[in-house]
């Protein structure tokens, strides 16, 4: 007869006690001994233990405090059920995948750990009754119960391993290369450190410093996080970021926009201008090509120039700035700043051989203006009220990722100029 009224004597042991009994049982203790110790029948204890093992776990995946995906994970049967609430693919737990399998769920756990290393994205998991949980604890539980999730897979720094087929770009010239790839679910864009003349650069650290400075200046940027990039038998330092293309954005370079307008940055019209006039010309071209307000495109060019001055980035060529095109809304948008790693002398494999700071500065300039960064920042301060544009950044913090002599001297001088 079914007990629909839930009548009769209630269980004598709590769920916590059952969890302890389960752990002892898995270590080899007999059900009969445990049941005698707890004062319940062997059959009742076995039923409770089996029920605790097979109980599905409900996981809420949150973005900026809002539940975007609900996951019901049955670790005993290795099955999941997924309900998506978000329309943006990048905000869903499994991106474009509608019916992920168990192996994909295990990969998802690794992705979530990456997000916990990237708190600026504010992606979180909530388990059961709105209780925040440790992903490592979940992994430990899975390992103990034989679910195949290895705690060793969760490291302090995210690790990505790629093969030749995964690489989407391998920048090569006479003496250098840099590998770039997308993760298997297309959620993350991963970039290895550059190698020039056989020297591994710390450009990945400059990317993180640039992100830190953007946060201080409230400049929208693609958040870059430190990671490990494995390829073949080699390990590289690197950075990872969310893949903006997953949400339907396409990057259109400034050079491509100019080409559509039958204009060029190598024409005399541009070359003969002074630095500030060049900045305004670029802003005007962006506005004309996109229909965006000139004030917005000018602010974008100012943000780029200020950041490149602060980190000494020499690689802001006309193909790594431009506009986003939103395919779903069929319109152009101002993109977040990205690709700022060739700074603080990490563009130059001979940086350690210079005898003076002045000598090291000989190859540092702000593109596409061709100006010394200290001179360029002074021009920007004279033309624009930077303290008004960036009111909350009276002092610039670089952190301690790069501690080479000339990089520290560059930071000191730039901080001094910024505060004048």
Buried (B, 14 or more C-beta within 10 A) or exposed (E): EEEEEEEEEEBEBEEEEBEBBBEBBEEEEEBEEBBEEBEBEBEBBBEBBEEBBEEBBBBBBBBEEEEBBBBEBBBBEBEBEBEBBBEEBBBBBBBEBEEBEBEBBBBBBBBBBBBBBBEEBEBBBBBEEEEEBEBEEBBBBBBBBEBEBEBEBBEEEBBBEBEEEBBEEEEEEEEBEBBBBBBEBBBBBBBBBBBBEEBBBBBBBBBBBBBBBBBBBEBEBBBBBBBBBBBEEEEBBBBBBBBBBBBBBEBBBBBBBBEEEEBEBEEEEBEEBEBBEBBBBBBBBBBBBBEBEEEBBBBBBBBBBBBBBBBBBBBBBBEBBBBBBBEEEEEBBBBBBBBBBBBBBBBBBEBEEBEEEEEBBEEBBBBBBEBBBBBBBBBBBEBBEBEEBBEEBEEBEBEEBBEBEBBBBBBEBBBEBBEE
